[in-house]
Amino acid sequence: MGRGDLTNGEWARLKPHLPKSGQRGGRWVSHRRVINGILYRNRTGVPWRDLPARFGKWKTVYERHRRWSADGTWDKIYAAVLADADAEGRIDWSMVSVDSTTCRAHQHAAGARKRSPRVPGKRRTPRQHRPDEGLGRSRGGLTCKIHLAGEGGRRPLALLITPGQWGDAPQLIPVMERIRVGRLSGGRPRTRPDRLGGDKAYSSRRNRRYLRRRQIKHTIPEPKNQRANRQRRGSKGGRPAGFDKTIYKRRNEVERTINALKNSRAVATRFDKRAYVFHGTVTVAAIRLWLRT
């Protein structure tokens, strides 16, 4: 077992959720070796062609990652790993925080074809495909942004890829809608944390109204301009937003979650041209965080 490879314990937790191997034509043989190759590329950020020979042919590793990113296999594995963690009581629902991080796009990430990609062997677009490929211009140049919700144990619950210049506040609701943790015992998946935390970038009447409607307690500071505008309107401005400084200190948990994700160099710097492939790269990094004890 090489450095960064799956341990026996991690493989035991991951193996039941993988597509069945040994099918017609020998497809999906040696899952563990291929996944170790994908993890090696995630951790180091090397070009696919430079993968060490111990992982087999580089094209096999790349194609499996691309296929699983396109048809939603990585998303299904991620959901299954989350369900297992929730059944074991390893998800801290007491405080879920939202935040975003900007990833600088490498020059190899630019230049994707304008024509929409297709899922290999099927006539439909990949599950996480974006026409804008999740790339945009900001003060940092060509960038993309990862919006995420992290639980109290400093691991991600939901991910969303957007262009780098997109704001944070409009993405709070789409990120919250992606929190769906299944229950092994049956029933509806859990979608609501006990409390939500976020910085002042997420403060808006629309977001607060959404959280109140879903009966989610929240700790989001109110910017000075919003506070002044509310006070200027008098009784029509509504009541002051509640804020607890002690609870707000826990917002560092989502920042530490981002740091853990960006320990993978292929996440910290985007090399993938297609948004759905980069989404798969980030999802693989998130799965690895949940597999660790």
N, C-alpha and C positions, 0 to 999 in steps of 0.2 A: 504494500500500500504506500503510495507516494504522498508527499506533502500536499495537504488540501483535499485529498480524496475522501470519499464517504467512508465513515467508520462502519463497523459491523452493526452497531446499534442504529445509526442513521439509515443504513440500507434496509434494516428490518422494518423500520417505520415507513420507509418510502415504497418498498417493493410491492405491497398489496394494492397500491393505487396506480401502478404503471399499466400501460396497454399490454395485453397478453402476448408473449413471444412464442416462437415456434410455429407460426402460422404458415399458410401455403407460400412456398417460395423462400422460406427461411427468413421472413421479414421480422425485424425487431429482435435480432439475436444480440446477446451480450449488452443488455441495457446498462449494467453497472459500469462497464468500461467506457461506453459512449457518454454517459452522464458525467463521469469523472473528467472526460475531455471537455465537456461543456463548462463544468465548474472551473477547470484549469484556465480556460479562456476567459471566463468571467473574472477570475481573481487577478490574472496578469494583464489582460487586455491585448494579448498578442494577436496578430492576424491569424485567421483560421488555417492558412497554409503552413504556418510555423508551429502547429501543434506537434508535440513530441510523438515519436513513432509508437510509444507504448499504448497510445489511445486508438491505434488503428489508422485507417485512412481519414485524412482531415475532411474530405468531402462527405463521408458517412456521418461524421459528427455534426458538421454544419447543416446537412440536409435534414437530419433528425430534429435539430433545434429549430430550423425554419418551419418544418412541417408541424411540429407541436405548437409553435407560436401561431401558425396560421389557422389550424383547425380547433384551437382552444384547449388542447390537451394539457398545456402547462396551467391554464386557468382551472381546469378540473382537478388537477393534482393539488394545486394550491388550496382549493376549496375543501378537498378531502383532508389535507393536513390540518387545516384550521378546525374542521369538525372533530378530528381526533384530539387536538389540543384542548378544545372546549370541553369535550367529554372527560378529559383528565384534569380539568380545572386549572389549566395553565394560562388561560386568558384573563387578564385583569380588566373587567368591565367597569370598575369604579370610576375610571377617568380615561377617556379617549381624547387625544389631541389631534388637531389638523395643522398641517404646515406644508410648505413646498420648498423645493430646492432646484436651483438652476444647474444644468449640465452643459458644459461647453461641447459643441459638436465638432468633431474632427473633420478635416477637409474631405475625408473618405465618406462621411455621412451625407454629403451633398450630391446632387446629380441623379436622384432616382428618376426612373421613367415616369412620364406623365400618365401613361396607361395604367389603369387599376390592376393590381395583382390578383391572382386567383389561387384558391386553395388547391394544392396538387391533387389532380385526379377528380376535382369537383368543379362545378360551374357556379361558384359563388366567391365573393371577396373574403379575405381573411377576417376573422372575428374582430380584431382590434385595428383594422385598417382606418387610416385617416387620409383624406385627400390632400391635406397640407403636410402630411408626413411628420407632424409634430415638431416642425422646425420653423424658427422665426428669427427676426433680427431684433436685437436689443442692444443696450450699451456694451454688452460683453461680446457682441458679434453674433455669429450664427449659434443659437442655443435652443435647447428644449427644456421643459420644466416637468418635474415629477411632483404631483400633488398626492398626498397620502394622509391616511388616518392611522395613528399608531396607538396601541394599547399601553397600559401601565407597565407591562413587562418589557417595553422597548422593542416591540416587533410590529411590523405593519399588518393592518387589517384590510386595507383597500388601497388601490393604486390608480392613478390616472395620468396619462401623458398628454401634454399640450405644448404648443409653441412657447418659446421662452418669454415673449413679451406679454403673454396673457396674464391678467390680474388674478389675485387669489380669491377675493370675495365671491365672484361668480361661480367658482369651482367648488365651493363648500357643499352645495346641495348634490351635484353629481358624485362627489366623493362619498358623501353619506349614503347615497342610494346604492353604492357598491358594497356596503357592509352587509353581508349575508352569510352568516355562519350556521351551517346545518347542524342538526341534532341527530346523533346516532340512534337515539331512542325513538325517533319519529316526531312528527309535528312540524310546525312552521319554523323556518330558520330565525335565529336571533338577529335583529337589525338595529336595536337601540342600545346604546351604552347608558350607564347611570348618569354620566355627566360628560359634557364636551368642553374642551378647552381650545382656545385659539388666540393669536395676537390680534392687535387692533386692525390689521388688514382685513379681517373677516367680519368686522363690525358693520352691519347694514340692517336696515329695517326688514328687508326681505329675508335675510338669514335668520334674524331673531324671530320673525313671525313663523318661519318654517320650523324652527326648533320648538317653539311654544306649541305649535299645532301637533307635533309628534310627542309632546310632553317630555322633552329632553332638557334637563337642567344644563345651563351653560355658563361658563366663565370667560367672557370676552370683554376686554377693556374698551371703553368708548373714547374715540379720538376727541381732541379739544374742539375741533370745528363742528362735529356732530353734536357735542354737548351744548355748545353755544347756540347752534341753530334750534335745538330743542327748547332751550330756555327762552329764546327770543319769541317762539311761537306760543309760549304760555301753556295753558291747559290743553291746547290743540297739539302740542308737541309730544304728549304722552308722558308716562312715568319714567323716572331715571332707570337705567339698566343696572341691575344688581351686579356687584363685583366683589370678590373675596381675594385679597392679596395672598393669603396663605395657600389657598387652593391653586392660584395662578402659578405658584412656584413649581408645580408639577409639569408645567408646559415644557420643561427641559427634557422630558422623556421622549417627546417626538423628535426633538433635535438630536438626541443621542441615537434614536432609531435611524435617522437620516445618515448620521455618521457611520453607523454599522453597515447600511446599504452601500454607501460610497467607499467602503473598504474594498469593494470589487471595482477594479479599475475600468472595466467595461461598462460600469454604471456611472462612475464619476465623470468619464469622458465618453461621449456617444460616438461609436464607430459604425453603427448599423444605419444603412440608408433608409430602410423601411421602418415606419413607426411600429407596426405590429411585431417586427423582429426585436426591436428595442424593448417593447413592452414585455416580450418573452424573456429577454435578458434580465430585466428588473425583477420579473416574477420569479425567475430561478434563484436570484439572490435572496428574495424574501422567503422562498421555500427553505433555503439552506439555513436561514436564521431560525425558522420554526423547528427544523429537524434537530438542532442542537439542544441539549438539555440545559 
